[in-house]
Amino acid sequence: IIWDILSEKGLVKFKSHKSHITEVKFCHNNPWLISSSTDCTIKFWNILTKQCFHTMLTKNSETRSLIILEEVEDQLIFATGGAGAEVKFFEFVGGSDSAEDQKRVKNESGDSIKTEVSDEMSDEDSQNQDNDTLEHQIIEKGTLTRSKGDKVVQMIFKNGILAIIGSSRNCDIWRCLNTEEKDKRLKKKQAKA
């Protein structure tokens, strides 16, 4: 449920996960919310249309933590951590926005125009509609192995530093390089060789 803290009322209630929700993240540049669950799914929600527009299966491994590392237009780089030592990195590439999103534009005076979407649409109807109007792709980008195989409790990313805290009170820290830094280091290694 998304709450309006001023009016203390629920605005939107998303239903779809079959088990406990472990993490919820808002995107900064898109009207999206990403939720992970112990039901081995990660769901991508459009806040404006109040619909799940993509479901990612995590191959029989529950997702305990999720973090967005980078967001550019309709592309996201995110990482997931579960009950084991592996942290997986993914790229989400969104297709063109749905017709409902296109309708929510700013009018001449700069005010946002709302669109109304029926909350009575079944999950199956919603998924069929989503598959017809949107094309999304998730690409696995890589994996890191943590020092211990305990459950991931929290993932923090700030200023290119990724910290992952495990249930046994250990913390693994990595520095993430941007493309420019990575290319510069690669050139230095090639020059030495």
C-alpha positions in Angstrom: 0.0 0.0 0.0 1.3 3.5 -0.9 0.2 5.9 1.9 -0.3 9.7 1.7 1.3 10.7 5.0 -0.5 14.0 5.1 -4.0 12.6 4.8 -3.1 9.3 6.4 -4.9 7.4 3.8 -3.9 4.5 1.5 -3.6 5.7 -2.2 -2.8 2.5 -4.0 -2.8 -1.2 -3.0 -0.7 -3.5 -5.2 -1.5 -7.2 -5.0 0.4 -10.0 -6.7 3.2 -11.5 -4.6 2.3 -14.9 -3.2 4.6 -14.6 -0.1 6.4 -12.1 2.1 7.7 -8.9 0.5 11.4 -8.4 1.3 12.2 -5.1 -0.4 10.5 -2.2 -2.2 12.3 0.5 -4.2 11.1 3.6 -6.0 12.7 4.6 -9.2 13.9 8.3 -9.4 13.3 9.0 -13.1 10.3 6.7 -13.8 6.9 6.2 -12.1 8.0 2.7 -11.2 8.2 0.7 -8.0 10.1 -2.5 -7.8 9.3 -5.2 -5.2 11.0 -8.4 -4.3 9.6 -11.4 -2.4 10.4 -14.8 -0.9 8.1 -16.2 -3.7 11.1 -16.1 -6.1 9.8 -13.1 -8.0 10.7 -9.5 -8.6 7.8 -7.3 -9.8 7.9 -4.0 -11.6 4.9 -1.8 -11.0 3.7 1.4 -12.7 2.5 3.7 -10.0 0.4 5.8 -12.4 -1.5 2.9 -13.9 -1.5 0.9 -10.7 -0.5 -2.3 -12.6 2.4 -4.8 -12.5 4.0 -4.5 -15.9 6.8 -7.1 -15.6 7.5 -10.1 -13.4 11.0 -11.6 -13.2 11.4 -15.1 -11.9 14.6 -15.6 -9.8 15.1 -19.3 -10.5 14.1 -20.9 -7.2 16.0 -18.4 -5.1 14.3 -15.9 -2.9 15.4 -12.3 -3.1 16.1 -10.9 0.3 17.5 -7.5 -0.8 17.4 -5.4 -4.0 19.1 -2.1 -4.9 19.0 0.2 -7.9 22.5 1.1 -8.9 21.8 3.2 -12.0 18.8 4.6 -13.7 18.9 6.2 -17.2 15.6 6.9 -18.9 13.8 3.5 -19.2 16.9 1.4 -18.2 17.9 0.3 -14.8 20.9 -1.5 -13.4 20.0 -3.3 -10.2 21.5 -5.9 -7.9 19.8 -8.7 -5.9 21.0 -10.6 -2.9 19.4 -13.7 -1.4 20.0 -16.5 1.0 23.4 -17.5 -0.4 26.8 -15.9 -1.2 26.0 -14.7 -4.7 24.9 -11.1 -5.5 23.5 -10.9 -9.0 23.5 -7.8 -11.3 20.8 -7.2 -13.9 20.0 -4.6 -16.5 16.3 -3.9 -17.1 15.5 -2.4 -20.5 12.0 -1.0 -20.8 10.1 -0.7 -24.0 7.9 2.2 -25.0 5.6 3.3 -22.2 2.1 2.1 -22.2 -0.8 4.0 -23.6 -1.9 5.0 -20.1 1.5 6.5 -19.4 1.5 8.4 -22.6 -1.9 9.9 -21.6 -0.3 11.2 -18.4 1.4 14.3 -19.8 1.6 17.8 -18.7 -0.9 20.1 -20.3 -0.2 23.7 -21.5 -0.4 25.1 -17.9 2.1 22.6 -16.6 -0.3 20.6 -14.5 -0.1 16.8 -14.6 -3.1 15.1 -16.2 -4.3 12.0 -14.4 -5.5 8.8 -16.1 -8.0 6.4 -14.5 -7.4 2.7 -14.7 -9.9 0.1 -13.4 -8.7 -1.6 -10.2 -11.0 -4.5 -11.1 -8.8 -5.9 -13.8 -7.7 -9.4 -13.0 -4.0 -10.3 -12.8 -4.4 -12.5 -15.9 -6.0 -9.7 -17.9 -3.4 -7.3 -16.6 -0.6 -9.6 -17.7 -2.1 -10.2 -21.1 -2.5 -6.4 -21.6 1.0 -5.8 -20.4 2.5 -8.4 -22.8 0.6 -6.8 -25.7 1.6 -3.2 -25.1 5.0 -3.4 -23.6 8.3 -5.0 -24.3 10.8 -5.4 -21.5 14.0 -7.3 -21.3 16.1 -8.2 -18.3 19.7 -9.1 -18.9 21.9 -10.8 -16.3 25.1 -8.7 -16.2 27.2 -10.6 -13.7 27.7 -12.1 -10.3 29.8 -11.3 -7.2 30.5 -13.8 -4.5 30.4 -12.6 -0.9 32.8 -13.7 1.8 30.1 -15.6 3.6 27.0 -17.5 2.4 24.5 -16.1 4.9 21.3 -14.2 4.0 21.7 -10.7 2.7 20.1 -8.3 5.2 20.7 -5.0 3.5 22.4 -3.5 0.4 23.6 0.1 0.3 25.0 1.9 -2.7 26.4 5.4 -2.5 29.1 7.3 -4.4 30.1 4.2 -6.3 30.5 2.1 -3.2 28.4 -1.1 -2.7 28.1 -2.4 0.8 26.3 -5.7 1.5 25.4 -6.6 5.1 24.8 -10.3 5.9 22.7 -11.9 8.7 25.9 -13.0 10.5 26.9 -9.3 10.9 29.5 -9.3 8.2 29.8 -6.5 5.6 31.4 -6.9 2.2 32.3 -3.6 0.4 33.1 -3.1 -3.3 33.9 -0.1 -5.3 32.0 0.0 -8.6 33.8 1.6 -11.5 32.0 3.6 -14.2 32.7 2.8 -17.9 35.3 5.5 -18.1 37.3 4.3 -15.1 37.0 0.7 -16.2 38.3 1.5 -19.7 41.2 3.5 -18.2 42.2 0.6 -16.0 41.9 -1.8 -18.8 44.2 0.3 -21.0 46.8 0.4 -18.2 46.7 -3.4 -17.8 47.1 -3.8 -21.6 50.0 -1.4 -21.7 51.9 -3.3 -18.9 51.4 -6.6 -20.7 
